[in-house]
Amino acid sequence: MPLLEDWSLPNANIHAVYLERNQLSVKLRTFVDFLSEYLRRSPSSRSARATGSAGSAP
Protein backbone atom coordinates (compact mmCIF):
# COMPACT_ATOMS: atom_id res chain seq x y z
CA MET A 1 0.00 0.00 0.00
CA PRO A 2 1.67 3.26 -1.13
CA LEU A 3 1.81 6.04 1.46
CA LEU A 4 2.15 9.79 0.92
CA GLU A 5 1.93 9.48 -2.87
CA ASP A 6 1.61 13.25 -3.33
CA TRP A 7 4.68 14.02 -1.23
CA SER A 8 8.32 14.04 -2.33
CA LEU A 9 11.64 15.14 -0.91
CA PRO A 10 12.90 18.58 -1.92
CA ASN A 11 15.76 18.73 -4.41
CA ALA A 12 19.23 18.60 -2.87
CA ASN A 13 22.79 18.69 -4.14
CA ILE A 14 24.79 15.51 -3.65
CA HIS A 15 28.56 15.43 -4.07
CA ALA A 16 30.98 12.51 -4.34
CA VAL A 17 34.38 13.60 -3.05
CA TYR A 18 37.52 11.61 -3.76
CA LEU A 19 41.20 12.35 -4.29
CA GLU A 20 41.83 11.45 -7.92
CA ARG A 21 39.51 10.04 -10.53
CA ASN A 22 42.10 7.65 -11.99
CA GLN A 23 42.72 5.99 -8.59
CA LEU A 24 39.13 4.94 -7.88
CA SER A 25 38.47 1.26 -7.30
CA VAL A 26 36.30 -0.42 -9.89
CA LYS A 27 33.53 -0.90 -7.31
CA LEU A 28 33.53 2.75 -6.28
CA ARG A 29 33.66 3.98 -9.89
CA THR A 30 30.72 1.71 -10.79
CA PHE A 31 28.72 2.96 -7.80
CA VAL A 32 29.42 6.64 -8.59
CA ASP A 33 28.41 6.11 -12.24
CA PHE A 34 25.22 4.28 -11.23
CA LEU A 35 24.23 6.88 -8.65
CA SER A 36 24.91 9.73 -11.05
CA GLU A 37 22.69 8.19 -13.73
CA TYR A 38 19.97 7.24 -11.23
CA LEU A 39 19.77 10.75 -9.80
CA ARG A 40 19.57 12.35 -13.28
CA ARG A 41 16.29 10.54 -13.95
CA SER A 42 12.99 12.18 -13.13
CA PRO A 43 11.57 11.35 -9.69
CA SER A 44 8.57 9.60 -11.26
CA SER A 45 10.76 7.22 -13.27
CA ARG A 46 12.87 6.45 -10.18
CA SER A 47 9.81 5.59 -8.10
CA ALA A 48 8.32 3.50 -10.91
CA ARG A 49 11.50 1.46 -11.16
CA ALA A 50 11.75 1.07 -7.38
CA THR A 51 8.23 -0.35 -7.22
CA GLY A 52 8.75 -2.58 -10.25
CA SER A 53 6.13 -0.84 -12.41
CA ALA A 54 8.54 0.41 -15.08
CA GLY A 55 8.13 -1.28 -18.45
CA SER A 56 11.61 -2.59 -19.22
CA ALA A 57 15.04 -2.83 -17.70
CA PRO A 58 17.38 0.17 -18.18
N, C-alpha and C positions, 0 to 999 in steps of 0.2 A: 504494500500500500504506500504510494508516494505521499510524502509530507511536504508542506510548504512549497508547492509547485510554482507559485508566483513570486517566490523570493530567491534572490541570488546574492552571492558575495559581491562587494564592490571591486572594481578593477584595482590591481596592485602591481607594482613593479617587482620583479623577481630577478635576482642577479646570481650568476654562478661565478665564483671568484677562485682562481687558481693561478699558480706561478707562471707556467709557460704552456702554451697550447700543444707544442710538440712533445711534451713529457707526460701527457695524460695517459693513464692506463686505458686499455681497450674498453674495459667495463665502464669506467667513468665517462669516456668519450661517447660511448653508446647511450648511456643514460642522459647526458647533457643534450645530445642530438634528439633523442626521443622526447624529452621534456620540452625542448624548444618547439618542436613540431606540434606537440599536443597542445601547448598553450597558445599557439597561433590560431588554432581552430576556433570557431564560434562556440560560445557556451552551450548552445542548443545541440550542436553536433557532438560535443564532449559528453553531455549527459545522455544522449541517445546511445552512444557507444558503451558508456558505463552500464546502462541498463540492458544492453543487448538488443535494442530495437533498431539499430542502424542496419541498413540493407546488406552491405558487403564488408568484407575485411578491408583494411586500409591499403 
